[in-house]
């Protein structure tokens, strides 16, 4: 409780060029989730990928929390359902 847990993942563009992106949670997502970076450049296809850090800090007991993470570039949109537990 009140302790942050983080996981990282990498994502690259589906094309062979760099792409500007924004990363955010939908408005119905629980506020216990955070994503870093929120803006930046995705590496092109075939590269290691841009690193994202997803953090979860539960503040109360009860049902598991969830969120929908969107990573948006000019040409693509990635959508992830994220679930957090105690």
Rosetta blueprint (number, residue, H / E / L):
1 X L
2 X L
3 X L
4 X L
5 X E
6 X E
7 X E
8 X E
9 X E
10 X E
11 X E
12 X E
13 X L
14 X L
15 X L
16 X L
17 X L
18 X L
19 X E
20 X E
21 X E
22 X E
23 X E
24 X E
25 X E
26 X L
27 X L
28 X L
29 X L
30 X L
31 X L
32 X L
33 X E
34 X E
35 X E
36 X E
37 X L
38 X L
39 X E
40 X E
41 X E
42 X E
43 X E
44 X L
45 X L
46 X L
47 X L
48 X L
49 X L
50 X E
51 X E
52 X E
53 X E
54 X E
55 X E
56 X E
57 X L
58 X L
59 X L
60 X L
61 X L
62 X L
63 X L
64 X L
65 X E
66 X E
67 X E
68 X E
69 X E
70 X E
71 X E
72 X E
73 X E
74 X L
75 X L
76 X L
77 X E
78 X E
79 X E
80 X E
81 X E
82 X E
83 X E
84 X E
85 X L
86 X L
